[in-house]
Amino acid sequence: MKCIIVGAGIVGYSIAEALSNQGHDTTIIDINRDRLSNVEEKLDVQTIEGSGSYLSKLYEAGVENADLLVAVTDSDELNMVDCFLAKSCGVKNTIARVREPDYLTISSSNRQKAMGIDLIINPERIAAQEIAKLVRFPEAQDVDYYADGHVQMLELILPGTSPIVNKSLMEMAFPKPCVIVAIERNDEIIIPRGRHILNAGDTIYILAGTKDMIDIELYIGALHSKPESITILGGGLTGYYLAKFLEKEANRPALKLIEESNKCCQSLAESLNYTMLINGSGTDLSLLEDEGVGNVDIFVAVTNDDKENLLVSILAKHLGAKKTIAQIRRSDYAHLLEKMGIDKAVSPRQLTVAAILKFISQGRIRSLTLLESGRAQMIELEIPFGAFVSGKSLIELNFPEDALIGILVRGDKVLVPKGRDRIYAGDKVIIFALPKVLEKVEEYLTKKH
């Protein structure tokens, strides 16, 4: 696939890296020579210096023969113009990063198609949606859904008191069908087999039917509880979207939002109905104490400053907050920060890359989740009619060792497959895989006779 990226900032660089690693012919356009030099030094992609809104630069990049253009400059308007121009030149698909809330109406109207945009991505909104999912399962490090919500994935840290600690997978008697698809131990990702023994402190990734997950958590010893109080630091776009999502929860928690800018607080007051706004600095320890941050169930730091998010999350944890979540834009070290006193780091950049990878694989991949800063992936595929694997049992499949079929969904049935179970066309297959075998897995399961 021939791909063009306009914008070589942090997000553009990450997208270029992901596409290049998957073997796509990638060209990146930017007006900033220093950014392009960084790209040239580290990635195997072509670079063009100039503006993506110049037709001459788009044609230099081969836009008329390109499969995809992704516009991720700092300007929403420029991104939309770039997509419009590229579409008029013949590119097949376009994606625009659009962050301003007022532009959200474009994505739900005919205007998006008229503007030549196939997908609008709002990183802050995506990050807020991710945090909202984590808030619903505060005992989990990560949560996601597959097969139209029928299947759930949880990332859990095993407490020393868990009844499955020091047991092998084949010894476990879960109350409902489920599968542990991966174990993270000492920064190593293990795709387990029946002989593997679980240790206290292991991080496990478990798949099950959504309706069965709470029973499975109880068996594991991970207590599920809904948060009653949440404090958000940062009234920017992510904080705004998150507060709006949480205000719509059926069992709405008590919400506070701390923002240093008085002007921003005034603007938020016009949009938020059930959130207490506090004008002050998150680095003010006395303010945190006065506002009872040490007593909250969840503290979320989503300012535009990674260092502030990290610092204040650590302070909140020290004061007694039960769980802390921090937005970290530098996703390359987000995983490490979870070992420094915060419970979960959320990267808008990583979520944006996952959304784009899912888009370019549309028709084959129904869902895609990047795990552990992209070190592993969970994908959902639908087996096409005429597929080579249709009718074959799992033991007949030549499946890579670095991948595991976790769940089959057939109609309304959620199945944990065994070796003799067969895969059929129309089945939704949920797979855990390391990036190096993902393309091979995808090709193998969708290849036709």
Residue, then its C-alpha position, 0 to 999 in steps of 0.5 A: m500500500k502506498c501511503i502519504i502522511v502530512g505532518a511529521g510531528i509526534v503523531g505523524y512520526s508514530i503513524a509513519e513508523a507503524l506503516s513502515n514496519q508493516g511494509h507499506d510504501t510511506t512518504i511523509i511531508d512537512i515544512n519543518r526540515d528538522r522534523l524531516s531529518n529526524v524521520e530520515e535518521k530513524l525510519d525507512v520512509q521517503t520525505i518531502e519538505g513543503s506544505g501538504s496543501y501545495l499540489s506540487k508537493l502532493y504530486e511529488a509524493g505520488v498522490e494520484n497513485a496513493d492508497l491513503l493520505v493521513a493529514v495530522t498537522d497542528s491545524d484542523e483546517l489545514n488537515m481538512v484542506d489537505c484531504f480535499l485536495a488529495k481526494s481531488c487528485g485521485v487518492k483512494n482514502t483520506i484521514a484527517r486529525v480534527r481536534e476542535p469540538d465544533y468540527l465534530t458535527i462534520s463527521s455526522s453529516n454529508r459534509q465529511k464526504a463532500m470534503g473528501i474525508d473518509l475518516i476523522i480522528n480526534p485524539e483527545r476524544i479517543a483518549a477520553q473514551e479510553i479513560a471512560k472505559l477504564v473508569r468503569f473497571p477501576e480494578a483493571q489496567d486495560v479494558d476493551y470489547y470485541a464482537d459488537g460488545h459480546v466479548q470483553m478483554l481485561e488486563l489485570i494484575l494478580p494479587g498475592t491472595s489470588p486463588i490462581v497464583n502458583k497454579s498452572l493454567m490446566e489446573m484452573a477451574f474457572p466458573k465461566p468459559c474464558v482464556i488467558v491469552a497472555i502474561e506479562r512478567n518482568d517486561e516479557i510478554i508470554i503467550p501461555r500454554g497449559r503448563h504455565i504457572l501464574n505468579a503473584g504480580d503477573t499481569i494477565y490478559i483475559l478474554a471472556g463473554t462480557k456477561d461472564m466477566i464479573d464472575i471470572e473476576l471474583y474467582i481470580g480475586a479481582l474485586h469489581s466496584k464502581p467508582e463513586s468519586i473522580t477528580i480530573l486535572g486539566g480542562g483542555l480537550t481531553g478533560y472536557y470530553l472525559a467530563k462530558f462522557l462521565e456526566k452521561e453515566a447511568n450511575r454518575p460519580a461525583l465529579k471534580l475538575i481542576e484547571e489553572s486557567n480562569k478563562c478555561c474554567q468559565s468556558l467549561a462552566e457553560s458546557l458541563n452540568y454536573t462537574m464541580l470546577i476548581n480554578g487552581s494548579g494541580t501542583d499545589l499540594s495544599l489545594l489537592e489536600d483541600e479538595g480531598v484528592g487523597n479520598v477519591d476513587i480515581f484521579v485522572a491527569v490529562t493536562n497537555d504537559d506529560k511531566e505535570n501529569l506524572l508528577v501530580s498523579i504520583l502526588a495523588k497516589h501518595l495522598g491516598a487516591k485509590k487509582t491514578i490515570a495519566q495522559i502521556r503523549r510520549s507513548d514510547y515510555a508510557h509503559l515504563l511510567e506505570k512502574m513509577g507510581i501511577d496505575k495507568a498511562v493512556s497515550p492519545r498517539q498510540l490510540t490514534v495509530a491503532a485507529i488508523l491501522k484498523f481503518i486501513s485493514q477494514g474489511r479484514i480486521r473488525s477491531l484492533t487494540l495495541l497493548e503494552s505500547g504496541r508490543a502486542q496486539m489484539i485483533e478481531l477478524e471475520i473468517p471470509f467465505g471461501a477461506f482456506v481455514s474454513g472447516k478446519s480444526l485448530i490442531e490442523l492450523n499451521f498457526p504461529e507460536d507468537a499468536l493465539i486464538g482466544i475466542l470464537v464468536r459464532g452468531d450469538k455464541v461465545l466459544v473458547p475453542k479447544g484443539r478439535d473445534r473447527i473454524y467456519a466462514g462467518d466466525k469472528v475470531i479474536i486473536f492475541a499476537l506479537p507484531k512480527v507475526l500479525e500480518k502472517v496471521e491475518e493473511y493465513l486466516t483470510k486467504k481463500h482457496 
